Amino acid sequence: MKAANEKHVVTGAYGLSGRYIAQRLLKKGWVVETLTNTRPLLDEAGEDIFKGKVKAHPLNFEDGEGLTRSLEGAEVLYNTYWVRFNHKRFTHEKAVKNTFALFEAAKRAGLRRIVHVSITNPDASSDLPYFRGKAQIEAFLHKLGIAHSILRPAVLFGDNSILLNNIAWMLRKFPLFGIFGDGRYRIEPIYVDDLAALAVEQGARTKHSVTLDVKGAESYEYRELVRAIGKAIGFERRMVSIPPWLGYAVGRVLGALTQDVVITQEEIKGLMAGLLATDFPPTGPTKLSEWLLANAQGLGKSYQNELKRR
């Protein structure tokens, strides 16, 4: 039986997956703290969404001793830290090194377990830095000597998830929607709270390390996904097949207008290669089709800016 004052630490509790994990941990009555450089999220009343129940520590990867002190006394670390693309302010290579430093601090602090959020189809030999970096982190964690759970989702949906929201935003704004190539490659999103439930379940394990591919109840071809979003929000647009280079060029124009990185060449390549799908059975019960209908009114009403979040 778990102690009521058991301490759990979540990286990025004000981000999407980290927030849901923290909320589930709080419901269990556990002490929850976060490592973050993000300002607290506020609810409609202007109050901290966690009502002061989640203590925040700086996520300073250069201060190994500080990281260790922040983790001391904790049982489990839930790691959601990562970067979506290379940028002048952050890179995948640096994110890998940062994660190594975080895991080493967890070992020094004597944590019982690490629950790490990875990605489907990580590959140390990949020419895509996102998937290569995730594989490097998994390999490091395997050798660290701490019991761990690695969860491999492809794409998350729920609340302000960037991919689905911004597809909806484009469908609302433009009369045509460009599909990279034939759009027949698969994508298998999972509801963020289903991922959080699995993460907390894995955090309760006391022995053995596991690696799990996680995905939602429904699988889509990319063009099917776009069609489903358009139908749900009432903006079914004509889809036009375009070469990847043109899709990237259009993304660059939109990026200039939104002051964001809308899509990268690496993301297009990974998507078209089917890397956001897995042959494993579904692990999350929530159906995207049902979630879309329940949340259609607000989906895509505003653009979700990745750079502003950071």
HUHUZI-V536922 format. One record per residue. N is the residue number from 0. PHI is phi in radians with two decimals (999 if undefined). PSI is psi in degrees with one decimal (NA if undefined). NEAR is the number of other C-alpha atoms within 8 Angstrom. Layout:
[[N & PHI & PSI & NEAR] [N & PHI & PSI & NEAR]]
This chain:
[[0 & 999 & 133.6 & 2] [1 & -1.37 & 142.4 & 4] [2 & -1.22 & 145.5 & 6] [3 & -1.13 & -28.3 & 7] [4 & -1.71 & 18.6 & 7] [5 & -1.06 & 132.6 & 10] [6 & -1.74 & 130.5 & 12] [7 & -2.18 & 141.1 & 14] [8 & -2.08 & 132.9 & 13] [9 & -2.09 & 128.5 & 16] [10 & -1.35 & 135.6 & 14] [11 & 1.14 & 51.1 & 14] [12 & -1.21 & -10.2 & 15] [13 & -1.74 & 4.2 & 11] [14 & -1.55 & -174.7 & 7] [15 & -1.20 & -65.6 & 11] [16 & -1.21 & -38.6 & 12] [17 & -1.07 & -37.2 & 15] [18 & -1.12 & -44.0 & 11] [19 & -1.19 & -37.4 & 12] [20 & -1.11 & -46.4 & 15] [21 & -1.05 & -41.5 & 11] [22 & -1.10 & -40.7 & 9] [23 & -1.19 & -36.6 & 11] [24 & -1.16 & -40.9 & 13] [25 & -1.09 & -38.3 & 10] [26 & -1.10 & -24.9 & 7] [27 & -1.42 & -4.3 & 6] [28 & 1.45 & 15.7 & 8] [29 & -1.56 & 157.8 & 13] [30 & -1.31 & 126.2 & 12] [31 & -2.13 & 129.2 & 14] [32 & -2.23 & 161.4 & 12] [33 & -2.32 & 147.0 & 13] [34 & -1.79 & 117.0 & 14] [35 & -2.77 & 154.7 & 12] [36 & -2.03 & 14.6 & 7] [37 & -1.74 & 141.9 & 7] [38 & -1.14 & 149.0 & 5] [39 & -0.98 & 139.5 & 7] [40 & -1.31 & 142.2 & 7] [41 & -1.94 & 146.2 & 9] [42 & -1.48 & -173.3 & 8] [43 & -1.12 & -23.5 & 5] [44 & -1.53 & 1.9 & 5] [45 & 1.41 & 17.6 & 6] [46 & -1.85 & 154.6 & 8] [47 & -0.95 & 130.6 & 10] [48 & -1.07 & -23.3 & 9] [49 & -1.68 & 3.2 & 7] [50 & 0.97 & 35.1 & 7] [51 & 1.33 & 8.4 & 7] [52 & -1.48 & -11.2 & 6] [53 & -2.01 & 111.3 & 10] [54 & -1.35 & 134.5 & 8] [55 & -1.85 & 136.6 & 8] [56 & -2.08 & 149.3 & 9] [57 & -1.16 & 139.2 & 7] [58 & -1.63 & 77.1 & 9] [59 & -1.86 & 100.1 & 8] [60 & -1.23 & -18.5 & 9] [61 & -1.39 & -14.2 & 4] [62 & -1.90 & 81.3 & 7] [63 & -1.06 & -38.7 & 11] [64 & -1.15 & -39.4 & 7] [65 & -1.14 & -40.7 & 8] [66 & -1.07 & -43.6 & 13] [67 & -1.08 & -44.7 & 12] [68 & -1.07 & -39.0 & 8] [69 & -1.14 & -28.3 & 8] [70 & -1.65 & -11.3 & 12] [71 & -1.06 & 135.3 & 9] [72 & 1.52 & -5.7 & 8] [73 & -1.49 & 151.7 & 13] [74 & -1.59 & -42.9 & 10] [75 & -2.39 & 140.3 & 13] [76 & -1.92 & 128.2 & 14] [77 & -1.87 & 111.6 & 15] [78 & -1.78 & 114.6 & 10] [79 & -1.97 & 3.7 & 11] [80 & -1.18 & 134.5 & 7] [81 & -3.05 & 173.2 & 6] [82 & -2.19 & 144.3 & 9] [83 & -1.37 & -30.9 & 6] [84 & -2.68 & 165.1 & 8] [85 & -1.32 & 140.5 & 8] [86 & -2.63 & 163.6 & 6] [87 & -1.11 & -22.8 & 5] [88 & -1.61 & -17.4 & 4] [89 & -2.82 & 153.8 & 9] [90 & -2.44 & 162.0 & 11] [91 & -1.10 & -41.3 & 14] [92 & -1.03 & -44.4 & 8] [93 & -1.19 & -36.5 & 8] [94 & -1.11 & -36.5 & 11] [95 & -1.09 & -49.3 & 12] [96 & -1.10 & -39.0 & 8] [97 & -1.08 & -41.4 & 9] [98 & -1.17 & -39.0 & 10] [99 & -0.99 & -45.7 & 10] [100 & -1.09 & -39.1 & 10] [101 & -1.13 & -45.1 & 11] [102 & -1.17 & -37.3 & 10] [103 & -1.12 & -38.8 & 9] [104 & -1.12 & -38.5 & 13] [105 & -1.09 & -38.4 & 12] [106 & -1.17 & -43.8 & 11] [107 & -1.08 & -34.5 & 8] [108 & -1.36 & -9.0 & 12] [109 & 1.39 & 31.0 & 9] [110 & -1.14 & 149.7 & 16] [111 & -1.37 & -35.3 & 9] [112 & -2.71 & 150.8 & 13] [113 & -2.10 & 130.6 & 14] [114 & -1.92 & 115.8 & 15] [115 & -2.03 & 131.0 & 11] [116 & -1.60 & 116.3 & 11] [117 & -1.90 & -136.5 & 11] [118 & -2.64 & 154.2 & 11] [119 & -1.09 & 142.4 & 12] [120 & 1.01 & 46.8 & 9] [121 & -1.15 & 147.7 & 11] [122 & -2.66 & 114.2 & 9] [123 & -1.13 & -19.9 & 10] [124 & -1.73 & 5.1 & 5] [125 & -1.19 & 147.5 & 8] [126 & -1.51 & 3.0 & 5] [127 & -1.73 & 114.3 & 8] [128 & -1.07 & -28.2 & 10] [129 & -1.09 & -53.5 & 9] [130 & -1.27 & -33.9 & 13] [131 & -1.17 & -44.1 & 14] [132 & -1.10 & -41.2 & 13] [133 & -1.10 & -37.3 & 14] [134 & -1.16 & -39.6 & 11] [135 & -1.09 & -39.1 & 10] [136 & -1.17 & -43.1 & 11] [137 & -1.04 & -43.6 & 10] [138 & -1.09 & -40.9 & 8] [139 & -1.10 & -42.8 & 9] [140 & -1.15 & -37.7 & 11] [141 & -1.05 & -32.9 & 7] [142 & -1.61 & -4.8 & 6] [143 & -1.24 & -31.9 & 9] [144 & 1.64 & 15.5 & 7] [145 & -2.02 & 136.5 & 10] [146 & -1.04 & 139.9 & 11] [147 & -2.64 & 161.1 & 12] [148 & -2.19 & 128.8 & 14] [149 & -1.90 & 122.0 & 12] [150 & -1.89 & 130.7 & 14] [151 & -2.05 & 83.3 & 13] [152 & -1.47 & 160.5 & 15] [153 & -1.63 & -66.7 & 15] [154 & -2.37 & 140.9 & 10] [155 & -1.76 & 146.0 & 10] [156 & -2.23 & 155.3 & 12] [157 & 2.29 & 140.0 & 9] [158 & 0.90 & -122.5 & 5] [159 & -1.79 & 40.5 & 8] [160 & -1.06 & 135.5 & 11] [161 & -1.23 & -49.9 & 9] [162 & -1.04 & -56.4 & 7] [163 & -1.16 & -39.3 & 9] [164 & -1.08 & -43.8 & 13] [165 & -1.34 & -25.9 & 11] [166 & -1.09 & -45.5 & 11] [167 & -1.09 & -39.8 & 14] [168 & -1.07 & -43.9 & 13] [169 & -1.15 & -39.0 & 10] [170 & -1.11 & -35.7 & 14] [171 & -1.23 & -30.6 & 9] [172 & -1.60 & -31.2 & 6] [173 & -2.15 & 147.4 & 7] [174 & -1.32 & -20.0 & 7] [175 & -2.18 & 153.9 & 9] [176 & -2.24 & 122.6 & 11] [177 & -1.44 & 130.9 & 9] [178 & -1.91 & 128.1 & 12] [179 & -1.16 & 118.5 & 12] [180 & 1.09 & -137.9 & 9] [181 & -1.55 & -10.0 & 7] [182 & 1.25 & 15.8 & 11] [183 & -1.57 & -4.4 & 7] [184 & -1.26 & 149.2 & 11] [185 & -1.63 & 152.8 & 12] [186 & -2.49 & 135.0 & 14] [187 & -2.28 & 85.2 & 14] [188 & -1.29 & 154.6 & 14] [189 & -2.22 & 141.4 & 18] [190 & -1.15 & 134.8 & 14] [191 & -1.06 & -34.5 & 12] [192 & -1.29 & -27.1 & 10] [193 & -1.17 & -40.2 & 11] [194 & -1.10 & -43.8 & 13] [195 & -1.07 & -42.4 & 13] [196 & -1.06 & -42.1 & 10] [197 & -1.18 & -38.8 & 8] [198 & -1.09 & -44.7 & 12] [199 & -1.17 & -37.7 & 11] [200 & -1.07 & -42.2 & 8] [201 & -1.22 & -31.4 & 9] [202 & -1.14 & -23.6 & 13] [203 & -1.42 & -11.3 & 6] [204 & -1.18 & 144.6 & 7] [205 & -1.92 & -15.6 & 8] [206 & -2.40 & 163.4 & 5] [207 & 1.14 & 141.5 & 7] [208 & -1.76 & 142.2 & 7] [209 & -2.38 & 153.4 & 7] [210 & -2.23 & 125.1 & 8] [211 & -2.25 & 127.2 & 8] [212 & -1.33 & 132.0 & 10] [213 & -2.20 & 134.6 & 14] [214 & -2.68 & 165.1 & 13] [215 & -1.40 & -176.2 & 16] [216 & -1.30 & -16.0 & 12] [217 & -2.21 & 141.4 & 9] [218 & -1.99 & 140.5 & 9] [219 & -2.26 & 147.4 & 10] [220 & -1.29 & 151.7 & 11] [221 & -1.00 & -42.4 & 11] [222 & -1.17 & -31.4 & 11] [223 & -1.17 & -38.9 & 8] [224 & -1.10 & -47.2 & 9] [225 & -1.07 & -42.4 & 9] [226 & -1.10 & -41.4 & 10] [227 & -1.13 & -40.0 & 9] [228 & -1.14 & -45.7 & 12] [229 & -1.06 & -41.6 & 13] [230 & -1.13 & -41.3 & 9] [231 & -1.13 & -40.6 & 10] [232 & -1.59 & -2.5 & 12] [233 & 1.43 & 24.3 & 6] [234 & -2.31 & 72.2 & 9] [235 & -1.43 & 105.4 & 8] [236 & -1.73 & 158.3 & 10] [237 & -1.23 & 129.7 & 7] [238 & -1.69 & 133.9 & 9] [239 & -2.12 & 125.8 & 8] [240 & -1.27 & 129.1 & 10] [241 & -2.32 & 152.7 & 10] [242 & -1.19 & 151.6 & 8] [243 & -0.95 & -39.0 & 10] [244 & -1.09 & -36.3 & 7] [245 & -1.26 & -39.4 & 8] [246 & -1.05 & -40.5 & 12] [247 & -1.15 & -41.1 & 12] [248 & -1.09 & -43.3 & 8] [249 & -1.10 & -40.1 & 8] [250 & -1.07 & -36.3 & 12] [251 & -1.14 & -39.2 & 11] [252 & -1.14 & -47.1 & 8] [253 & -1.09 & -35.7 & 9] [254 & -1.10 & -38.5 & 11] [255 & -1.15 & -37.9 & 8] [256 & -1.25 & -36.4 & 7] [257 & -1.68 & -6.0 & 7] [258 & 0.99 & 49.4 & 8] [259 & -2.57 & 172.9 & 11] [260 & -1.78 & 105.6 & 10] [261 & -1.34 & -45.1 & 8] [262 & -2.70 & 149.3 & 9] [263 & -2.02 & 161.8 & 10] [264 & -1.07 & -37.8 & 9] [265 & -1.15 & -39.4 & 8] [266 & -1.15 & -40.2 & 8] [267 & -1.09 & -45.2 & 12] [268 & -1.10 & -44.5 & 8] [269 & -1.12 & -41.4 & 11] [270 & -1.09 & -48.9 & 12] [271 & -1.21 & -23.2 & 11] [272 & -1.44 & -1.0 & 7] [273 & 1.33 & 22.2 & 10] [274 & -1.36 & -7.4 & 11] [275 & -1.74 & 32.1 & 13] [276 & -2.55 & 159.6 & 10] [277 & -2.53 & 156.0 & 9] [278 & -1.45 & -6.2 & 4] [279 & -1.26 & 154.7 & 6] [280 & -1.21 & 160.3 & 5] [281 & -1.06 & 147.2 & 10] [282 & -2.07 & -15.4 & 8] [283 & -1.91 & 132.8 & 12] [284 & -1.39 & -20.4 & 8] [285 & -1.28 & 129.9 & 11] [286 & -1.56 & 129.7 & 10] [287 & -1.06 & -39.1 & 13] [288 & -1.02 & -39.8 & 7] [289 & -1.27 & -38.8 & 8] [290 & -1.12 & -40.1 & 10] [291 & -1.04 & -45.2 & 11] [292 & -1.13 & -37.7 & 9] [293 & -1.30 & -23.1 & 7] [294 & -2.10 & 14.2 & 8] [295 & -1.09 & -34.9 & 9] [296 & -1.04 & -40.1 & 6] [297 & -1.71 & -11.4 & 6] [298 & -1.18 & 123.7 & 11] [299 & 1.37 & 8.8 & 12] [300 & -1.19 & -29.7 & 8] [301 & -2.36 & 154.3 & 6] [302 & -1.40 & 135.9 & 8] [303 & -1.66 & 115.8 & 9] [304 & -1.70 & 114.1 & 10] [305 & -1.10 & -45.7 & 9] [306 & -1.17 & -36.7 & 8] [307 & -1.19 & -32.5 & 6] [308 & -1.08 & -31.7 & 5] [309 & -1.60 & NA & 5]]
